[in-house]
Amino acid sequence: MKPLLSVIIVNWNTCALLAECIAAVEREAASIPHDIWVVDNGSSDGSVAMLRRDFPHVQVIESPVNLGFARANNLAMQKSAGRYWLLLNTDALVQSGSIQALLQAAEAAPRAGVVGAHLLNPDGAFQASHTRFPTLWQEFLILSTLGRRLLRPWYPSHGPEEEKGPQRVDYVEGACMLVRREAVEEVGGLDEGYFMYAEEVDWCKRMQIAGWEVWYAPAAKVVHIGGASSAHRKTSREADLYRSRVRYFRIHHGRTQAELLKAMIVLFTGAKQFVHTLTQWATGNRRGRPVVTLRELLTALRKV
């Protein structure tokens, strides 16, 4: 019998978190017909050995190289048989009742192609979960930090909005997404032109263009640690993020807006680099943080 739910987890060198993630899924999906798929993106930390030892029932797809988020998830979706796919980051821990809440929201809205969760920081505080589609003004408020300083700390995301219950939104964050097979068969999988970041924004946009809906289910709470796979490549992660943003704008807003976004990114990155370098020098590296260099950034943006 085909499972109702196929859980797909993409892993890259997060062995301990992966084990926690799978354990949480097994606890919460115990009464749901499901299977679990892990795509390992060339990990060197013993992740695959841990899976073979501790979770022998989990389906493992081993890649010798890092395929990226989109390609790895697409690969597992092609091989798994669930009516729904639950795409889950290794650092996303489903909480009590969360999987049921996602499924209930999807079943109640037959045109729901994607349902997203209510993400929480490890301390229980709300984390960005559902957002309007990007615009140049929104990107300016993000890059300048004015959005989170003047509007709300999780800008550009809207707040928890638990009192509203399940609701239609523009897009949800990719750390935890329930996806309907029928929608993906019509729209296609994640765009593999994105290596990391913005692929879920693009997917939600394409879903809605095709007549499917995107929903946010605030009762589905998921603790998301954030950045676990890329914690040791912070500046490269920043370059990946900006490249993906520009690619999204080029596809959905055209060349002119994409070039304007590039200019904004370069301008604000130069300012950040100056401020953080000065702060590190003045405090003996006690404050400030590494920022992607303009050279690395320009190299990344040249590709889009």
KOLDRENLUM-943729 format. One record per residue (C-alpha): x, y, z; residue number from 0. Coordinates in nm, 3 decimals. Example, Ala and Ser with C-alpha at 12.3 -4.5 7.8 and 13.67 -1.06 7.14 Angstrom:
<pts>
+---------+---------+---------+------+
!      xx !      yy !      zz ! resi !
+---------+---------+---------+------+
!   1.230 !  -0.450 !   0.780 !    0 !
!   1.367 !  -0.106 !   0.714 !    1 !
+---------+---------+---------+------+
</pts>
This chain:
<pts>
+---------+---------+---------+------+
!      xx !      yy !      zz ! resi !
+---------+---------+---------+------+
!   0.000 !   0.000 !   0.000 !    0 !
!   0.130 !   0.344 !  -0.092 !    1 !
!   0.203 !   0.573 !   0.205 !    2 !
!  -0.006 !   0.882 !   0.264 !    3 !
!   0.310 !   1.075 !   0.346 !    4 !
!   0.668 !   1.055 !   0.224 !    5 !
!   0.902 !   1.256 !   0.447 !    6 !
!   1.208 !   1.388 !   0.260 !    7 !
!   1.513 !   1.515 !   0.447 !    8 !
!   1.822 !   1.651 !   0.272 !    9 !
!   2.140 !   1.616 !   0.477 !   10 !
!   2.489 !   1.758 !   0.451 !   11 !
!   2.717 !   1.696 !   0.750 !   12 !
!   2.453 !   1.734 !   1.023 !   13 !
!   2.461 !   1.381 !   1.164 !   14 !
!   2.340 !   1.456 !   1.517 !   15 !
!   2.060 !   1.687 !   1.402 !   16 !
!   1.954 !   1.436 !   1.139 !   17 !
!   1.905 !   1.171 !   1.407 !   18 !
!   1.696 !   1.413 !   1.617 !   19 !
!   1.491 !   1.514 !   1.314 !   20 !
!   1.407 !   1.154 !   1.219 !   21 !
!   1.324 !   1.060 !   1.578 !   22 !
!   1.080 !   1.352 !   1.600 !   23 !
!   0.916 !   1.254 !   1.270 !   24 !
!   0.876 !   0.894 !   1.379 !   25 !
!   0.715 !   1.004 !   1.704 !   26 !
!   0.470 !   1.243 !   1.536 !   27 !
!   0.388 !   1.028 !   1.232 !   28 !
!   0.345 !   0.700 !   1.420 !   29 !
!  -0.026 !   0.677 !   1.331 !   30 !
!   0.015 !   0.801 !   0.972 !   31 !
!   0.108 !   0.565 !   0.685 !   32 !
!   0.446 !   0.708 !   0.591 !   33 !
!   0.798 !   0.643 !   0.478 !   34 !
!   1.114 !   0.848 !   0.527 !   35 !
!   1.373 !   0.935 !   0.264 !   36 !
!   1.711 !   1.093 !   0.332 !   37 !
!   1.922 !   1.235 !   0.052 !   38 !
!   2.279 !   1.261 !   0.176 !   39 !
!   2.471 !   1.527 !  -0.014 !   40 !
!   2.818 !   1.379 !   0.015 !   41 !
!   2.854 !   1.407 !   0.393 !   42 !
!   3.189 !   1.324 !   0.556 !   43 !
!   3.068 !   1.314 !   0.918 !   44 !
!   2.938 !   0.956 !   0.935 !   45 !
!   2.576 !   1.046 !   0.861 !   46 !
!   2.514 !   0.751 !   0.630 !   47 !
!   2.673 !   0.503 !   0.870 !   48 !
!   2.451 !   0.639 !   1.149 !   49 !
!   2.143 !   0.593 !   0.931 !   50 !
!   2.235 !   0.234 !   0.844 !   51 !
!   2.293 !   0.158 !   1.212 !   52 !
!   2.014 !   0.346 !   1.390 !   53 !
!   1.743 !   0.385 !   1.123 !   54 !
!   1.772 !   0.086 !   0.888 !   55 !
!   1.413 !   0.133 !   0.768 !   56 !
!   1.486 !   0.481 !   0.630 !   57 !
!   1.538 !   0.500 !   0.254 !   58 !
!   1.880 !   0.654 !   0.186 !   59 !
!   1.992 !   0.812 !  -0.140 !   60 !
!   2.367 !   0.869 !  -0.132 !   61 !
!   2.520 !   1.134 !  -0.353 !   62 !
!   2.899 !   1.165 !  -0.377 !   63 !
!   2.863 !   1.543 !  -0.419 !   64 !
!   2.646 !   1.819 !  -0.278 !   65 !
!   2.348 !   1.837 !  -0.511 !   66 !
!   2.196 !   2.140 !  -0.340 !   67 !
!   1.852 !   2.168 !  -0.183 !   68 !
!   1.637 !   2.169 !  -0.497 !   69 !
!   1.802 !   1.888 !  -0.689 !   70 !
!   1.824 !   1.660 !  -0.385 !   71 !
!   1.456 !   1.705 !  -0.296 !   72 !
!   1.351 !   1.653 !  -0.658 !   73 !
!   1.545 !   1.328 !  -0.667 !   74 !
!   1.367 !   1.194 !  -0.359 !   75 !
!   1.025 !   1.308 !  -0.485 !   76 !
!   1.084 !   1.114 !  -0.806 !   77 !
!   1.155 !   0.795 !  -0.611 !   78 !
!   0.901 !   0.816 !  -0.326 !   79 !
!   0.532 !   0.727 !  -0.351 !   80 !
!   0.344 !   0.935 !  -0.091 !   81 !
!   0.027 !   1.128 !  -0.173 !   82 !
!   0.195 !   1.415 !   0.009 !   83 !
!   0.561 !   1.499 !   0.051 !   84 !
!   0.689 !   1.659 !   0.369 !   85 !
!   1.012 !   1.842 !   0.286 !   86 !
!   1.202 !   1.892 !   0.609 !   87 !
!   1.540 !   2.040 !   0.696 !   88 !
!   1.762 !   1.835 !   0.926 !   89 !
!   1.754 !   2.121 !   1.179 !   90 !
!   1.372 !   2.134 !   1.180 !   91 !
!   1.214 !   1.941 !   1.469 !   92 !
!   0.842 !   1.875 !   1.436 !   93 !
!   0.647 !   1.934 !   1.756 !   94 !
!   0.341 !   1.761 !   1.898 !   95 !
!   0.052 !   1.749 !   1.650 !   96 !
!   0.238 !   1.942 !   1.380 !   97 !
!   0.228 !   1.681 !   1.104 !   98 !
!  -0.142 !   1.618 !   1.165 !   99 !
!  -0.208 !   1.994 !   1.152 !  100 !
!  -0.031 !   2.023 !   0.815 !  101 !
!  -0.226 !   1.731 !   0.671 !  102 !
!  -0.557 !   1.863 !   0.806 !  103 !
!  -0.495 !   2.204 !   0.647 !  104 !
!  -0.414 !   2.038 !   0.314 !  105 !
!  -0.719 !   1.810 !   0.325 !  106 !
!  -0.946 !   2.106 !   0.406 !  107 !
!  -0.822 !   2.301 !   0.102 !  108 !
!  -0.824 !   2.076 !  -0.208 !  109 !
!  -0.630 !   2.335 !  -0.412 !  110 !
!  -0.355 !   2.369 !  -0.151 !  111 !
!  -0.034 !   2.281 !  -0.334 !  112 !
!   0.193 !   2.377 !  -0.043 !  113 !
!   0.126 !   2.410 !   0.331 !  114 !
!   0.387 !   2.568 !   0.557 !  115 !
!   0.446 !   2.546 !   0.929 !  116 !
!   0.470 !   2.789 !   1.221 !  117 !
!   0.847 !   2.802 !   1.274 !  118 !
!   1.000 !   2.865 !   1.616 !  119 !
!   1.350 !   2.951 !   1.733 !  120 !
!   1.504 !   2.707 !   1.984 !  121 !
!   1.400 !   2.947 !   2.265 !  122 !
!   1.037 !   2.926 !   2.154 !  123 !
!   1.024 !   3.271 !   1.992 !  124 !
!   0.849 !   3.309 !   1.657 !  125 !
!   1.066 !   3.270 !   1.348 !  126 !
!   0.990 !   3.396 !   0.997 !  127 !
!   0.729 !   3.159 !   0.851 !  128 !
!   0.513 !   3.322 !   0.582 !  129 !
!   0.582 !   3.627 !   0.368 !  130 !
!   0.459 !   3.835 !   0.076 !  131 !
!   0.636 !   3.781 !  -0.255 !  132 !
!   0.952 !   3.992 !  -0.290 !  133 !
!   0.950 !   4.345 !  -0.429 !  134 !
!   1.235 !   4.594 !  -0.468 !  135 !
!   1.098 !   4.803 !  -0.181 !  136 !
!   1.082 !   4.496 !   0.043 !  137 !
!   1.440 !   4.406 !  -0.053 !  138 !
!   1.553 !   4.760 !   0.033 !  139 !
!   1.397 !   4.732 !   0.378 !  140 !
!   1.569 !   4.396 !   0.431 !  141 !
!   1.914 !   4.504 !   0.309 !  142 !
!   1.906 !   4.831 !   0.502 !  143 !
!   1.776 !   4.648 !   0.815 !  144 !
!   1.505 !   4.916 !   0.841 !  145 !
!   1.232 !   4.655 !   0.810 !  146 !
!   1.325 !   4.469 !   1.126 !  147 !
!   1.428 !   4.785 !   1.310 !  148 !
!   1.116 !   4.988 !   1.237 !  149 !
!   0.842 !   4.739 !   1.151 !  150 !
!   0.887 !   4.398 !   1.317 !  151 !
!   1.183 !   4.184 !   1.426 !  152 !
!   1.107 !   3.901 !   1.181 !  153 !
!   1.049 !   4.130 !   0.880 !  154 !
!   0.955 !   4.060 !   0.601 !  155 !
!   0.760 !   3.769 !   0.748 !  156 !
!   0.419 !   3.828 !   0.898 !  157 !
!   0.374 !   3.728 !   1.262 !  158 !
!   0.244 !   3.400 !   1.410 !  159 !
!  -0.122 !   3.497 !   1.353 !  160 !
!  -0.238 !   3.186 !   1.538 !  161 !
!  -0.579 !   3.338 !   1.604 !  162 !
!  -0.651 !   3.341 !   1.229 !  163 !
!  -0.603 !   2.967 !   1.190 !  164 !
!  -0.496 !   2.824 !   0.852 !  165 !
!  -0.477 !   3.098 !   0.589 !  166 !
!  -0.374 !   3.155 !   0.231 !  167 !
!  -0.039 !   3.332 !   0.193 !  168 !
!   0.213 !   3.419 !  -0.080 !  169 !
!   0.494 !   3.187 !   0.025 !  170 !
!   0.614 !   2.982 !   0.321 !  171 !
!   0.966 !   2.902 !   0.437 !  172 !
!   1.136 !   2.591 !   0.302 !  173 !
!   1.245 !   2.447 !   0.638 !  174 !
!   0.915 !   2.257 !   0.657 !  175 !
!   0.673 !   2.230 !   0.366 !  176 !
!   0.393 !   1.983 !   0.303 !  177 !
!   0.348 !   1.947 !  -0.073 !  178 !
!   0.067 !   1.781 !  -0.267 !  179 !
!   0.187 !   1.531 !  -0.528 !  180 !
!  -0.083 !   1.632 !  -0.777 !  181 !
!   0.034 !   1.995 !  -0.769 !  182 !
!   0.397 !   1.901 !  -0.829 !  183 !
!   0.302 !   1.672 !  -1.117 !  184 !
!   0.136 !   1.973 !  -1.282 !  185 !
!   0.378 !   2.252 !  -1.189 !  186 !
!   0.707 !   2.060 !  -1.175 !  187 !
!   0.958 !   2.025 !  -0.894 !  188 !
!   1.188 !   2.278 !  -0.738 !  189 !
!   1.391 !   2.484 !  -0.986 !  190 !
!   1.738 !   2.329 !  -0.981 !  191 !
!   1.890 !   2.654 !  -1.103 !  192 !
!   1.880 !   2.759 !  -0.736 !  193 !
!   2.152 !   2.588 !  -0.535 !  194 !
!   2.036 !   2.727 !  -0.200 !  195 !
!   1.773 !   2.984 !  -0.098 !  196 !
!   1.470 !   3.133 !  -0.278 !  197 !
!   1.377 !   2.803 !  -0.441 !  198 !
!   1.069 !   2.776 !  -0.219 !  199 !
!   0.969 !   3.134 !  -0.307 !  200 !
!   0.993 !   3.051 !  -0.677 !  201 !
!   0.802 !   2.724 !  -0.626 !  202 !
!   0.517 !   2.894 !  -0.441 !  203 !
!   0.503 !   3.160 !  -0.713 !  204 !
!   0.480 !   2.896 !  -0.986 !  205 !
!   0.217 !   2.706 !  -0.788 !  206 !
!  -0.004 !   3.013 !  -0.770 !  207 !
!   0.048 !   3.102 !  -1.136 !  208 !
!  -0.081 !   2.753 !  -1.218 !  209 !
!  -0.389 !   2.799 !  -0.997 !  210 !
!  -0.273 !   2.617 !  -0.684 !  211 !
!  -0.279 !   2.774 !  -0.338 !  212 !
!  -0.018 !   2.819 !  -0.067 !  213 !
!  -0.134 !   2.792 !   0.293 !  214 !
!   0.016 !   2.863 !   0.634 !  215 !
!  -0.094 !   2.638 !   0.924 !  216 !
!  -0.009 !   2.812 !   1.254 !  217 !
!  -0.104 !   2.505 !   1.461 !  218 !
!   0.183 !   2.312 !   1.298 !  219 !
!   0.473 !   2.417 !   1.519 !  220 !
!   0.828 !   2.327 !   1.419 !  221 !
!   1.147 !   2.428 !   1.599 !  222 !
!   1.397 !   2.542 !   1.337 !  223 !
!   1.757 !   2.589 !   1.450 !  224 !
!   1.856 !   2.751 !   1.121 !  225 !
!   2.173 !   2.748 !   0.913 !  226 !
!   2.305 !   2.417 !   1.047 !  227 !
!   2.433 !   2.283 !   0.716 !  228 !
!   2.607 !   2.606 !   0.621 !  229 !
!   2.723 !   2.735 !   0.958 !  230 !
!   3.089 !   2.697 !   0.865 !  231 !
!   3.054 !   2.872 !   0.528 !  232 !
!   2.889 !   3.195 !   0.635 !  233 !
!   3.025 !   3.426 !   0.368 !  234 !
!   2.964 !   3.173 !   0.088 !  235 !
!   2.612 !   3.128 !   0.224 !  236 !
!   2.562 !   3.504 !   0.196 !  237 !
!   2.675 !   3.498 !  -0.168 !  238 !
!   2.438 !   3.206 !  -0.238 !  239 !
!   2.150 !   3.398 !  -0.082 !  240 !
!   2.206 !   3.712 !  -0.288 !  241 !
!   2.258 !   3.519 !  -0.612 !  242 !
!   1.929 !   3.337 !  -0.556 !  243 !
!   1.742 !   3.659 !  -0.482 !  244 !
!   1.867 !   3.814 !  -0.806 !  245 !
!   1.779 !   3.501 !  -1.002 !  246 !
!   1.424 !   3.512 !  -0.864 !  247 !
!   1.388 !   3.876 !  -0.970 !  248 !
!   1.527 !   3.807 !  -1.318 !  249 !
!   1.274 !   3.526 !  -1.369 !  250 !
!   0.966 !   3.688 !  -1.218 !  251 !
!   1.029 !   4.064 !  -1.246 !  252 !
!   1.258 !   4.099 !  -1.547 !  253 !
!   1.611 !   4.214 !  -1.618 !  254 !
!   1.574 !   4.578 !  -1.511 !  255 !
!   1.456 !   4.500 !  -1.158 !  256 !
!   1.718 !   4.225 !  -1.126 !  257 !
!   1.995 !   4.471 !  -1.214 !  258 !
!   1.857 !   4.728 !  -0.968 !  259 !
!   1.857 !   4.462 !  -0.698 !  260 !
!   2.218 !   4.374 !  -0.781 !  261 !
!   2.316 !   4.738 !  -0.738 !  262 !
!   2.142 !   4.757 !  -0.400 !  263 !
!   2.307 !   4.436 !  -0.281 !  264 !
!   2.656 !   4.557 !  -0.378 !  265 !
!   2.600 !   4.898 !  -0.218 !  266 !
!   2.476 !   4.763 !   0.114 !  267 !
!   2.733 !   4.482 !   0.124 !  268 !
!   3.013 !   4.734 !   0.081 !  269 !
!   2.872 !   4.939 !   0.369 !  270 !
!   2.836 !   4.629 !   0.590 !  271 !
!   3.189 !   4.519 !   0.512 !  272 !
!   3.325 !   4.858 !   0.618 !  273 !
!   3.123 !   4.872 !   0.940 !  274 !
!   3.197 !   4.516 !   1.051 !  275 !
!   3.568 !   4.538 !   0.965 !  276 !
!   3.595 !   4.859 !   1.165 !  277 !
!   3.401 !   4.705 !   1.455 !  278 !
!   3.623 !   4.396 !   1.461 !  279 !
!   3.936 !   4.612 !   1.459 !  280 !
!   3.807 !   4.840 !   1.736 !  281 !
!   3.698 !   4.553 !   1.964 !  282 !
!   3.977 !   4.305 !   1.900 !  283 !
!   3.736 !   4.077 !   1.710 !  284 !
!   3.498 !   4.060 !   2.006 !  285 !
!   3.221 !   4.215 !   1.796 !  286 !
!   3.137 !   4.232 !   1.427 !  287 !
!   3.111 !   3.940 !   1.189 !  288 !
!   3.261 !   3.816 !   0.864 !  289 !
!   3.090 !   3.962 !   0.556 !  290 !
!   3.111 !   3.828 !   0.202 !  291 !
!   3.383 !   4.016 !   0.015 !  292 !
!   3.283 !   4.235 !  -0.276 !  293 !
!   3.502 !   4.024 !  -0.502 !  294 !
!   3.325 !   3.701 !  -0.404 !  295 !
!   2.988 !   3.872 !  -0.426 !  296 !
!   3.051 !   4.018 !  -0.772 !  297 !
!   3.171 !   3.679 !  -0.894 !  298 !
!   2.849 !   3.518 !  -0.767 !  299 !
!   2.623 !   3.788 !  -0.912 !  300 !
!   2.796 !   3.778 !  -1.248 !  301 !
!   2.645 !   3.434 !  -1.300 !  302 !
!   2.291 !   3.573 !  -1.291 !  303 !
+---------+---------+---------+------+
</pts>
